[in-house]
């Protein structure tokens, strides 16, 4: 990055004004290196040089700000983007929503989501996945369930991550039976659970001493060729003796050891 910045500064010194593309590339590099103050400084420099940042520039800096836990600053950036006459795209909102939800700014995230709905944007399942996850993490499970249940009416196809997020939220609140029902519904709707989904539901069952159900899902998971994560494996080792495990599962753990 330092070499790239040196070349960039040489361009300026020689009177060659960099393009928005050049600025965006450098801002991206600083964001990837988590040198967000330098990225922000370049963004301000663009304005001083009367170079209008485009949507790629804004999305890059928005993502960088959210990565370093500054979603509130990223929200201010969105307002500046509108002042420049730039039109944010769905990715802009997705990045910002994710940052707000991840760092417990759910009220701001909901306000932003309402803004998107008011503009009658064609929202995709990714946006709803982010918001449902944010609600679950903020302890707003009833609201998350309501939003989840509304998705079919919005003609949106629930994907594996939608189900995983909801199952994770149910398990977090101790509603493991409801999580199991949702997993069965997921299978019935032709959406195959992934390893994250199985690991999550198995851990939820184990925490509530539902070992027989946990064994059932572990066997299903092994049969599908998925991997047990370290936490799930540790729970089985702690709670069960080897002779209580199905032979196939015993062999799995022996191979994984």
C-alpha positions as CSV (number, residue, x, y, z in Angstrom):
1,X,0.0,0.0,0.0
2,X,2.8,2.4,0.8
3,X,4.3,1.9,-2.6
4,X,0.9,2.5,-4.3
5,X,0.5,5.7,-2.3
6,X,3.9,6.8,-3.3
7,X,3.1,6.4,-7.0
8,X,-0.3,8.1,-6.4
9,X,1.4,11.1,-4.8
10,X,3.9,11.3,-7.7
11,X,1.0,11.6,-10.1
12,X,-0.4,14.5,-8.1
13,X,3.0,16.2,-7.9
14,X,3.5,15.9,-11.7
15,X,0.1,17.7,-12.2
16,X,-1.7,14.5,-13.3
17,X,-5.0,14.5,-11.6
18,X,-6.1,10.9,-10.7
19,X,-9.4,9.6,-11.9
20,X,-12.3,8.4,-9.6
21,X,-11.1,4.9,-10.6
22,X,-7.6,5.6,-9.2
23,X,-9.0,7.0,-6.0
24,X,-11.4,4.1,-5.6
25,X,-8.6,1.5,-6.0
26,X,-6.4,3.2,-3.4
27,X,-9.4,3.6,-1.0
28,X,-10.1,-0.1,-1.4
29,X,-6.5,-1.0,-0.6
30,X,-6.6,1.1,2.6
31,X,-9.9,-0.4,3.7
32,X,-8.6,-3.9,3.1
33,X,-5.6,-3.1,5.3
34,X,-8.0,-1.5,7.9
35,X,-6.3,1.8,7.5
36,X,-9.6,3.5,7.5
37,X,-8.5,7.0,8.5
38,X,-6.2,7.1,5.4
39,X,-9.1,5.9,3.3
40,X,-11.4,8.6,4.7
41,X,-8.7,11.2,4.1
42,X,-8.5,10.2,0.4
43,X,-12.3,10.4,0.1
44,X,-12.2,14.0,1.4
45,X,-9.3,14.8,-0.9
46,X,-11.5,13.7,-3.9
47,X,-14.1,16.3,-2.9
48,X,-11.3,19.0,-2.6
49,X,-10.1,18.1,-6.1
50,X,-13.7,18.3,-7.5
51,X,-13.8,14.6,-8.2
52,X,-17.2,13.1,-7.4
53,X,-17.0,9.7,-5.8
54,X,-19.1,7.1,-7.5
55,X,-21.2,4.3,-6.0
56,X,-18.2,1.9,-6.0
57,X,-16.2,4.4,-4.0
58,X,-19.0,4.9,-1.5
59,X,-19.6,1.1,-1.2
60,X,-15.9,0.4,-0.6
61,X,-15.6,3.1,2.1
62,X,-18.9,2.0,3.7
63,X,-17.7,-1.5,4.0
64,X,-14.4,-0.4,5.4
65,X,-16.1,1.8,8.1
66,X,-18.3,-1.1,9.1
67,X,-15.4,-3.4,9.4
68,X,-13.8,-1.2,12.0
69,X,-17.0,-0.8,13.9
70,X,-18.0,2.6,12.7
71,X,-21.4,2.0,11.1
72,X,-22.7,5.4,12.4
73,X,-20.0,7.1,10.3
74,X,-21.0,4.9,7.3
75,X,-24.6,6.1,7.7
76,X,-23.3,9.7,7.5
77,X,-21.5,8.7,4.4
78,X,-24.8,7.6,2.8
79,X,-26.2,11.0,3.4
80,X,-23.2,12.6,1.8
81,X,-23.6,10.3,-1.1
82,X,-27.1,11.6,-1.6
83,X,-25.8,15.2,-1.4
84,X,-23.4,14.4,-4.2
85,X,-26.4,13.3,-6.3
86,X,-25.2,9.7,-6.3
87,X,-27.8,7.0,-6.1
88,X,-27.0,4.2,-3.6
89,X,-27.6,0.7,-4.9
90,X,-28.9,-2.4,-3.1
91,X,-25.3,-3.3,-2.2
92,X,-24.8,0.0,-0.4
93,X,-27.8,-0.6,1.8
94,X,-26.9,-4.3,2.4
95,X,-23.4,-3.3,3.5
96,X,-24.7,-0.6,5.8
97,X,-27.6,-2.7,7.2
98,X,-25.1,-5.5,8.0
99,X,-22.8,-3.1,9.8
100,X,-25.6,-1.6,11.8
101,X,-27.0,-4.9,12.8
102,X,-23.7,-6.5,13.6
103,X,-22.8,-3.7,16.1
104,X,-26.2,-3.5,17.8
105,X,-27.6,-0.5,16.0
106,X,-30.9,-2.2,15.3
107,X,-33.0,0.9,15.6
108,X,-31.0,2.7,13.0
109,X,-31.1,-0.5,10.8
110,X,-34.9,-0.7,11.0
111,X,-35.1,3.0,10.1
112,X,-32.9,2.4,7.1
113,X,-34.9,-0.6,6.1
114,X,-38.1,1.5,6.3
115,X,-36.5,4.1,4.1
116,X,-35.8,1.3,1.5
117,X,-39.4,0.1,1.7
118,X,-40.8,3.6,1.3
119,X,-38.8,4.0,-1.9
120,X,-40.4,0.7,-3.1
121,X,-37.1,-0.9,-3.7
122,X,-37.2,-4.5,-5.0
123,X,-35.6,-6.0,-1.9
124,X,-33.9,-9.4,-2.2
125,X,-33.6,-12.2,0.3
126,X,-30.1,-11.0,1.4
127,X,-31.5,-7.8,2.8
128,X,-34.1,-9.8,4.8
129,X,-31.5,-12.3,6.0
130,X,-29.4,-9.5,7.4
131,X,-32.3,-7.9,9.2
132,X,-33.7,-11.2,10.7
133,X,-30.2,-12.0,12.0
134,X,-29.9,-8.6,13.5
135,X,-33.3,-9.0,15.3
136,X,-32.3,-12.4,16.6
137,X,-29.0,-11.1,17.9
138,X,-30.7,-8.2,19.6
139,X,-33.1,-10.5,21.4
140,X,-36.0,-9.5,19.2
141,X,-37.0,-13.1,18.3
142,X,-40.8,-12.5,18.0
143,X,-40.2,-9.7,15.5
144,X,-37.7,-11.9,13.6
145,X,-40.3,-14.7,13.4
146,X,-42.9,-12.3,12.1
147,X,-40.6,-11.0,9.4
148,X,-39.5,-14.6,8.5
149,X,-43.2,-15.7,8.2
150,X,-44.0,-12.7,6.0
151,X,-41.4,-13.6,3.3
152,X,-43.5,-16.0,1.3
153,X,-46.1,-13.3,0.9
154,X,-43.4,-11.1,-0.6
155,X,-42.7,-13.8,-3.2
156,X,-39.2,-14.3,-1.9
157,X,-37.5,-17.7,-2.1
158,X,-36.1,-18.6,1.3
159,X,-32.5,-19.8,1.0
160,X,-30.3,-22.0,3.2
161,X,-29.1,-18.9,5.1
162,X,-32.6,-17.7,5.9
163,X,-33.4,-21.0,7.5
164,X,-30.0,-21.2,9.2
165,X,-30.4,-17.7,10.7
166,X,-33.8,-18.5,12.0
167,X,-32.8,-21.9,13.4
168,X,-29.8,-20.2,15.1
169,X,-32.1,-17.6,16.7
170,X,-34.5,-20.2,18.0
171,X,-31.7,-22.3,19.5
172,X,-30.3,-19.2,21.1
173,X,-33.6,-18.7,23.0
174,X,-33.8,-22.4,23.9
175,X,-36.6,-23.1,21.5
176,X,-34.9,-26.3,20.1
177,X,-38.1,-28.2,19.3
178,X,-39.3,-25.3,17.2
179,X,-35.8,-25.2,15.5
180,X,-36.2,-29.0,14.7
181,X,-39.6,-28.4,13.2
182,X,-38.2,-25.6,11.1
183,X,-35.3,-27.9,9.9
184,X,-37.9,-30.5,8.8
185,X,-39.9,-27.7,7.1
186,X,-36.7,-26.7,5.3
187,X,-36.1,-30.2,4.0
188,X,-39.8,-30.4,3.0
189,X,-39.4,-27.2,0.9
190,X,-36.5,-28.7,-1.0
191,X,-33.8,-26.5,0.7
192,X,-31.0,-28.8,2.0
193,X,-29.5,-27.8,5.3
194,X,-25.7,-27.0,5.3
195,X,-23.1,-27.9,7.9
196,X,-23.7,-24.7,9.8
197,X,-27.4,-25.5,10.2
198,X,-26.7,-29.1,11.4
199,X,-24.0,-28.0,13.9
200,X,-26.2,-25.2,15.3
201,X,-29.2,-27.5,15.9
202,X,-27.1,-30.3,17.3
203,X,-25.4,-27.9,19.8
204,X,-28.8,-26.5,20.8
205,X,-30.1,-30.0,21.5
206,X,-27.0,-31.0,23.4
207,X,-27.3,-28.0,25.7
208,X,-30.8,-29.1,26.6
209,X,-29.7,-32.7,27.1
210,X,-31.7,-33.9,24.1
211,X,-29.0,-36.4,23.3
212,X,-31.1,-38.9,21.3
213,X,-32.3,-36.1,19.0
214,X,-28.8,-34.8,18.7
215,X,-27.6,-38.2,17.7
216,X,-30.3,-38.4,15.0
217,X,-29.2,-35.1,13.4
218,X,-25.5,-36.0,13.8
219,X,-26.1,-39.2,11.9
220,X,-27.9,-37.3,9.2
221,X,-25.0,-34.9,9.0
222,X,-22.4,-37.6,8.8
223,X,-24.4,-39.4,6.1
224,X,-24.4,-36.3,4.0
225,X,-20.7,-35.9,4.3
226,X,-20.7,-32.7,6.4
227,X,-18.1,-31.9,9.0
228,X,-18.7,-31.6,12.7
229,X,-17.1,-28.4,14.0
230,X,-14.8,-28.3,17.1
231,X,-17.5,-27.1,19.5
232,X,-20.0,-29.8,18.5
233,X,-17.3,-32.5,18.7
234,X,-16.2,-31.3,22.2
235,X,-19.8,-31.4,23.4
236,X,-20.2,-35.0,22.3
237,X,-16.9,-36.0,23.9
238,X,-17.9,-34.4,27.1
239,X,-21.4,-35.7,27.4
240,X,-21.2,-39.1,25.8
241,X,-19.0,-42.2,26.3
242,X,-17.6,-43.7,23.1
243,X,-19.7,-46.9,23.6
244,X,-22.9,-44.9,23.6
245,X,-22.2,-43.6,20.1
246,X,-23.4,-45.2,16.9
247,X,-20.5,-47.2,15.2
248,X,-20.6,-44.8,12.2
249,X,-20.3,-41.8,14.4
250,X,-17.5,-43.4,16.5
251,X,-15.6,-44.0,13.3
252,X,-16.2,-40.4,12.3
253,X,-14.6,-39.1,15.5
254,X,-11.7,-41.5,15.3
255,X,-10.9,-40.3,11.8
256,X,-11.3,-36.7,12.9
257,X,-9.0,-37.1,15.9
